[in-house]
Amino acid sequence: MLYPSFIGGDGQATAKIIDQERTVNLILERQEAPGADSKLTMSSVPGVTLLGTALGSPGRAHFFESAREFAIEGTSLVEIDASANITVRGAVAASANPATIVSNGDGGGQLLITSGMNGYSYDLGTNVLTQVAALNGKATMATYKDGYGLVLDNTTSTGYFSALFDFSSWNTGVDFFQRSGASDSWRAITQNGVYVPLLGEHTSDYYFDQGGASNPFAPDPSGQIPYGIVAPFSVAVGEGNMFWLAQSQKGQRYAVKATGFTPEIISTLALQATFNSYGVVTDALGEFLNWNGHPLYRLHFPSQNISWCYDLSTGLWFQWGTWISEANDFSAHRPRWPVVAFGETRMLDSQTGAIYKLDPDVHTDVDDRPVVWERRPPTISSENELLYHQYLELYVQPGVGIASGADADVDPQAMLQFSNDGGFNWSSERWRSMGKVGEYSKRVRWEQLGAARRRTYRIRGSAAVATGITGAGIGFAQTPRALQGVRNQ
């Protein structure tokens, strides 16, 4: 029989007895063909190819436009060419927070950079970086709208705007606006379509360009949205949507998506409980990535050392992590700040600043670590009956072993463990071949699995091959009543 809901997103509950589902480094995809064996499948995330070693400092911002790629590496503004060669263009203030980079396009020919609460103007024609004295201590983050650079000082809830198409000219004594519609402080600024969202601690405003001569920016009369932001740099924009880690006035944390003035909570109840259990979340980093038709909001929690990923195409969450063999677990995914540059999806190492590209033909992560995937499906139980588990079979694409080459994996393997106490203790590892190259009829099957009243399985793989999973089958000495009639997802 089919293993019920074997394919699914991450759904760990705070109480282990309720739900132990976990999905790591597996992208879920809905199959649209009417005759598809499974309506939901999983594929391993891409690996990364090292393009350049950069300066050895953490990556903090990344930008590409008009065939020019820039990054903030530690305290350096660097330009990266198509071959990932590095040219240092200047120095910026140090900060534990990310930096921001925006452009005023052909009309201005400049970049606006914020780092360490200071602002900088970079001339794309002369390649000169200049610190903007008027923004010293006032520049938390920046965005761009209609020829104006906009900078938020989130310590005073003040937004400043530059001269038209000139990031080097700021009159901060006159050209500013402050929050008046609510008492909670603005924490973040971004740009989405015609709006400049300003997200507060508990509520948020949408500003727009009203065309005024003295102050072009004003709050939209449609009003506020009832969600604030708990982590200023968790905000990310992609495909007309704005995503962020929100916090209610009662202190509850949610992942939220908004299209215009319509916010929607996208985190599950289990994930919200997880967010609320975290001690520190103010350093969370959000980013948007579109990979092979999957619009992804990635939310990194540095203090918790974990990365969550929301797939807009399925509405499901999974973890995207770097495997740490020493801990036998995953850390937060180190490659971050994705941009599409020179026909590649490029990212920066959050520890070393190294430059990578996402590569579907590579199955290793940073430092040549394996891309380990894990699926922990729903716990099997039936009215507390003692169930005798005869077998579990993984429905996976077999016979894709790589016979030769630097990344050869002649006989890729999958590993099974099980727990009978809600995930507190696990059995020994049981390994099975997923098929040498050409073994397309190989079955990945574990037998003689014993008996349990509640059984949680964990399956992992780290083969240097693309892995596609369509589901699993499970057999019992006698099919339990609660599982009779189970159908595919």
C-alpha positions in Angstrom: 0.0 0.0 0.0 1.0 3.6 -0.4 2.7 5.3 2.5 0.1 8.0 3.4 1.4 11.6 2.7 5.0 10.4 2.3 5.6 13.3 0.0 5.1 16.6 1.8 6.5 19.8 3.3 8.2 20.3 6.6 5.7 20.1 9.5 7.4 19.5 12.8 5.3 20.3 15.8 6.7 21.4 19.1 5.3 18.2 20.7 7.0 15.3 19.1 4.0 13.0 19.5 1.9 15.3 17.3 4.0 15.5 14.1 7.6 14.8 13.2 7.6 15.6 9.5 10.8 17.0 8.2 11.9 17.8 4.6 15.4 19.0 4.0 17.1 19.8 0.7 14.1 18.5 -1.3 12.1 20.8 -3.6 8.5 19.8 -3.9 6.8 20.0 -7.3 3.2 19.4 -8.3 2.7 17.2 -11.4 0.2 18.6 -13.8 -0.2 15.6 -16.1 -3.6 13.9 -15.5 -2.0 10.5 -15.6 0.9 11.2 -13.3 1.6 8.4 -10.7 2.0 11.0 -8.0 0.6 14.5 -7.9 3.4 15.7 -5.7 7.1 14.8 -6.1 10.4 15.7 -4.5 13.8 16.4 -6.1 17.1 17.2 -4.5 18.2 20.8 -4.4 21.0 21.9 -6.7 24.6 22.0 -5.6 27.0 24.9 -6.0 30.1 25.4 -8.2 32.8 27.6 -6.8 33.5 30.5 -9.1 35.8 32.7 -7.1 37.3 32.9 -3.6 36.7 36.6 -3.1 38.4 38.4 -0.1 37.8 35.9 2.7 35.2 38.2 4.3 31.5 37.4 4.8 29.2 38.4 1.9 26.7 41.1 3.0 25.0 42.3 -0.2 24.9 41.4 -3.9 23.6 43.3 -7.0 23.6 42.9 -10.8 22.3 45.2 -13.5 23.4 46.2 -17.0 26.1 43.6 -17.2 27.8 44.7 -14.0 27.9 42.7 -10.8 28.8 44.1 -7.4 29.0 42.8 -3.8 29.8 43.9 -0.3 32.4 41.6 1.1 33.1 42.5 4.7 34.0 46.2 4.5 34.8 46.2 0.8 32.8 47.1 -2.3 33.9 44.7 -5.0 33.0 44.3 -8.7 32.8 40.8 -10.1 33.3 40.1 -13.8 31.8 37.3 -15.9 34.7 35.0 -14.9 34.3 35.9 -11.2 37.5 38.0 -11.0 37.4 40.5 -8.2 38.2 44.2 -8.3 38.0 46.2 -5.1 36.2 49.5 -5.7 36.3 51.0 -2.2 35.6 50.6 1.5 32.4 50.8 3.6 31.7 50.8 7.3 31.7 47.5 9.2 28.4 46.1 10.4 27.0 42.8 11.7 23.9 43.6 9.6 23.6 43.0 5.8 24.4 45.9 3.5 22.1 47.2 0.7 22.8 48.2 -2.9 20.4 49.9 -5.3 20.8 51.7 -8.7 19.2 54.8 -10.3 19.7 53.3 -13.7 20.7 55.1 -16.9 19.2 58.3 -15.6 21.8 58.6 -12.8 24.5 56.1 -13.5 25.1 55.5 -9.8 24.8 53.0 -7.0 23.4 53.8 -3.6 25.0 51.6 -0.8 24.2 51.5 2.9 26.5 49.8 5.4 27.0 50.3 9.1 24.4 53.1 9.2 26.3 55.1 6.6 25.4 55.9 3.0 27.7 55.8 -0.1 27.3 56.9 -3.7 29.2 55.0 -6.4 29.7 56.5 -9.8 29.4 53.8 -12.4 31.2 55.9 -15.0 34.3 56.9 -13.0 34.2 53.9 -10.6 34.6 56.2 -7.6 33.0 55.4 -4.3 32.1 58.5 -2.1 30.7 58.5 1.4 27.7 60.7 1.7 28.3 62.8 4.9 24.7 63.8 5.1 23.7 60.2 5.7 26.3 59.4 8.4 24.5 57.4 11.2 21.2 57.6 9.4 21.2 54.8 6.8 19.8 51.5 8.0 18.9 50.4 4.5 18.0 51.8 1.1 15.7 51.4 -1.9 14.9 53.3 -5.1 11.8 54.7 -6.6 11.1 57.0 -9.6 14.6 58.5 -9.8 15.0 59.0 -6.0 17.2 57.1 -3.6 15.4 56.5 -0.3 17.1 55.7 2.9 15.4 54.6 6.2 16.8 55.5 9.6 15.0 53.0 11.7 16.2 54.4 15.0 14.1 57.6 14.4 11.4 56.3 11.9 12.7 58.8 9.4 12.8 58.3 5.6 15.2 60.5 3.5 15.1 60.9 -0.2 17.9 62.1 -2.6 17.9 64.7 -5.3 16.4 63.4 -8.5 18.8 60.9 -10.2 21.6 62.0 -7.9 22.6 59.7 -5.1 25.4 62.0 -4.1 23.0 64.9 -3.2 20.9 64.8 0.0 19.3 67.6 1.9 18.4 65.7 5.1 17.2 68.8 6.9 14.4 69.3 4.4 13.9 66.1 2.2 12.5 63.7 4.7 9.3 62.2 6.0 8.5 60.6 9.4 5.9 58.2 10.5 2.7 59.8 11.8 -0.1 57.2 11.1 0.9 55.0 14.0 3.0 55.1 17.1 5.2 52.0 16.4 8.5 52.6 14.8 9.4 51.9 11.2 11.9 49.1 11.0 12.4 48.4 7.2 11.9 49.9 3.8 11.6 48.3 0.4 10.0 48.8 -3.0 7.3 46.7 -4.7 5.7 48.0 -7.9 4.3 51.5 -7.4 4.6 51.3 -3.6 7.4 52.0 -1.1 6.4 49.8 1.8 7.6 51.0 5.2 7.2 48.2 7.7 6.8 49.0 11.4 7.1 47.0 14.6 3.4 46.0 14.5 1.8 47.8 11.6 3.1 48.9 8.2 2.5 51.8 5.7 2.6 51.9 1.9 4.0 55.2 0.5 3.8 56.2 -3.1 5.2 59.0 -5.4 2.4 61.6 -5.3 4.5 64.0 -7.5 4.7 66.8 -5.0 7.4 69.4 -5.6 8.6 69.6 -2.0 8.0 66.1 -0.8 7.1 63.5 -3.5 6.3 60.7 -1.1 3.2 60.3 0.9 1.2 57.5 2.6 -1.4 55.8 0.4 -4.9 56.7 1.6 -5.9 53.0 1.5 -4.4 52.8 5.0 -2.1 50.5 6.9 -1.7 46.7 7.0 -1.9 45.1 10.4 1.4 43.3 10.3 4.8 44.6 11.4 8.3 43.2 11.0 10.4 41.6 13.7 13.6 41.2 11.6 14.3 44.3 9.4 16.4 42.4 6.8 13.9 39.5 6.5 11.9 41.5 3.9 12.3 40.3 0.3 10.4 41.1 -2.9 9.9 38.9 -5.9 7.3 38.5 -8.7 5.0 41.2 -7.3 5.0 39.7 -3.8 6.6 41.0 -0.6 7.6 38.5 2.0 8.8 39.1 5.6 8.9 37.8 9.1 6.1 39.5 10.9 5.2 40.1 14.5 1.8 40.9 16.0 1.2 43.3 18.9 0.9 40.2 21.1 4.4 39.2 20.1 3.4 36.3 17.8 5.6 35.7 14.8 4.5 34.8 11.3 5.9 34.5 7.8 3.7 36.8 5.7 3.2 37.4 2.0 1.5 40.5 0.6 0.4 41.5 -2.8 -0.5 45.1 -2.6 -2.6 45.7 0.5 -3.6 42.1 1.0 -1.4 40.3 3.5 -1.5 36.6 4.0 0.1 34.4 6.6 2.1 31.7 4.8 3.7 29.9 7.7 2.0 26.8 9.1 0.8 26.7 12.7 3.7 24.2 13.4 6.2 26.6 11.8 4.8 29.6 13.7 5.3 27.6 16.9 8.9 27.0 15.8 9.5 30.7 15.1 8.0 31.6 18.5 10.4 29.2 20.2 13.5 30.9 18.8 15.3 33.1 21.3 16.8 35.6 18.7 15.1 36.3 15.4 15.9 40.0 14.8 18.9 39.0 12.7 16.8 36.9 10.3 17.7 37.4 6.6 15.1 37.1 3.8 15.8 36.7 0.1 13.9 35.8 -3.1 15.1 33.2 -5.6 13.5 31.7 -8.7 14.9 28.3 -9.4 13.6 26.3 -12.4 10.1 27.8 -12.2 10.0 27.6 -8.4 9.6 31.1 -6.8 11.3 30.6 -3.4 11.4 32.8 -0.3 14.4 31.8 1.7 14.5 32.8 5.4 17.8 32.4 7.2 18.1 32.5 11.0 21.8 33.0 11.8 21.3 32.8 15.6 19.4 29.5 15.3 21.7 28.3 12.5 18.8 27.2 10.2 17.3 28.1 6.8 13.7 27.8 5.9 12.3 28.0 2.4 8.8 28.7 1.1 7.8 27.6 -2.4 5.2 29.9 -3.8 4.3 27.3 -6.5 3.2 24.6 -3.9 2.6 26.7 -0.8 4.8 24.3 1.1 7.9 24.8 3.3 11.2 22.9 3.5 14.6 23.4 5.0 17.6 24.2 2.8 20.7 23.4 4.7 24.4 22.8 4.6 25.3 19.3 5.9 27.7 19.3 8.9 28.9 15.7 9.2 30.6 16.4 12.5 27.2 17.2 14.0 25.3 14.7 11.9 22.8 17.5 11.1 22.2 20.5 9.0 23.3 24.1 9.5 21.8 27.2 7.9 22.6 27.3 4.1 25.8 29.2 3.7 25.4 30.4 0.1 23.1 33.5 0.2 22.2 36.8 -1.6 21.2 35.3 -5.0 21.3 37.3 -8.1 21.0 36.3 -11.8 24.3 37.5 -13.3 25.9 36.6 -16.7 23.3 33.9 -17.2 24.0 32.2 -13.9 22.3 32.2 -10.5 25.2 33.5 -8.3 25.4 33.6 -4.6 27.9 34.7 -1.9 29.2 32.6 1.0 27.9 34.1 4.3 31.1 33.1 6.0 33.9 33.5 3.5 32.4 35.6 0.8 33.3 33.1 -1.9 31.3 33.3 -5.1 29.2 30.3 -6.2 26.7 29.5 -8.9 23.7 27.2 -8.3 24.4 24.2 -10.6 21.9 21.4 -11.2 24.7 19.2 -12.5 26.7 19.4 -9.3 25.7 17.6 -6.1 28.1 19.2 -3.6 27.7 22.2 -1.4 30.3 24.6 0.1 33.7 23.1 0.9 32.8 20.1 -1.3 30.3 18.9 1.4 27.7 16.5 0.1 24.2 17.8 -0.6 22.4 15.6 2.0 18.6 15.3 1.7 16.2 14.0 4.3 12.6 13.1 4.4 10.8 12.2 7.7 7.2 11.3 6.7 4.2 11.3 9.0 4.3 8.9 11.9 2.5 5.6 11.3 0.0 4.6 14.0 -3.5 3.1 14.2 -5.5 3.4 17.4 -2.4 2.4 19.4 -2.4 -1.1 17.8 0.9 -3.0 17.6 1.7 -2.9 13.9 4.1 -5.4 12.3 6.0 -3.6 9.6 7.0 -5.9 6.8 8.7 -3.5 4.4 9.1 0.1 3.3 10.0 0.8 -0.3 11.2 4.2 -1.6 9.8 5.1 -5.0 12.8 6.8 -6.5 14.4 7.2 -9.9 16.9 4.2 -9.9 19.9 3.4 -12.1 21.3 7.0 -12.3 24.7 6.2 -10.8 27.6 8.0 -12.4 30.1 5.6 -13.8 33.1 7.9 -14.2 34.4 11.5 -13.7 35.3 13.7 -10.8 31.9 13.4 -9.2 31.4 9.7 -9.9 29.0 7.8 -7.6 28.8 4.4 -9.1 26.4 2.9 -6.6 24.3 5.7 -4.9 22.8 4.8 -1.6 19.8 5.7 0.6 19.7 5.3 4.4 16.7 4.3 6.6 16.3 4.7 10.3 13.2 4.5 12.5 12.1 5.6 15.9 9.4 4.1 18.1 9.3 6.9 20.7 8.5 10.0 18.6 12.0 10.8 17.4 13.9 10.7 20.8 15.8 7.6 19.8 16.7 6.2 16.4 17.6 2.7 15.2 20.9 1.9 13.5 21.3 3.0 9.9 20.2 0.6 7.1 21.6 1.4 3.7 20.2 0.3 0.3 21.5 0.8 -3.2 19.4 3.2 -5.5 20.8 1.4 -8.5 24.1 1.5 -10.4 24.1 3.2 -13.8 21.6 1.5 -16.0 19.8 -0.5 -13.2 16.5 1.2 -14.1 14.4 -1.6 -12.5 16.2 -1.5 -9.1 13.9 -1.5 -6.1 14.9 0.5 -3.0 13.3 -1.7 -0.3 13.9 -2.4 3.4 12.3 -5.5 5.0 11.8 -7.1 8.4 11.3 -3.8 10.2 9.8 -5.1 13.4 6.8 -3.9 15.3 5.7 -0.6 16.9 2.6 1.2 18.1 4.0 4.5 16.8 6.7 4.4 14.1 8.5 7.4 12.6 10.8 6.8 9.7 13.8 8.9 8.5 15.3 8.5 5.0 18.5 10.2 3.9 20.6 10.3 0.9 23.8 12.0 -0.1 24.6 10.5 -3.5 26.3 12.7 -6.1 23.4 12.2 -8.5 20.1 14.0 -9.1 17.5 12.4 -6.9 13.8 12.3 -7.7 11.2 10.8 -5.3 7.6 10.1 -6.1 6.5 8.4 -2.9 6.8 5.2 -0.9 5.1 2.0 -0.2 4.7 0.3 3.2 3.5 -3.2 4.1 2.1 -4.7 7.3 1.3 -8.2 8.4 -2.3 -7.0 8.5 -3.3 -3.6 7.1 -4.5 -1.4 10.0 -8.1 -0.1 9.8 -7.0 3.5 10.0 -4.8 3.1 6.8 -7.2 1.1 4.7 -8.2 2.8 1.4 -5.2 5.2 1.4 -4.6 6.7 -2.0 -1.7 8.7 -3.5 -1.2 12.3 -2.8 
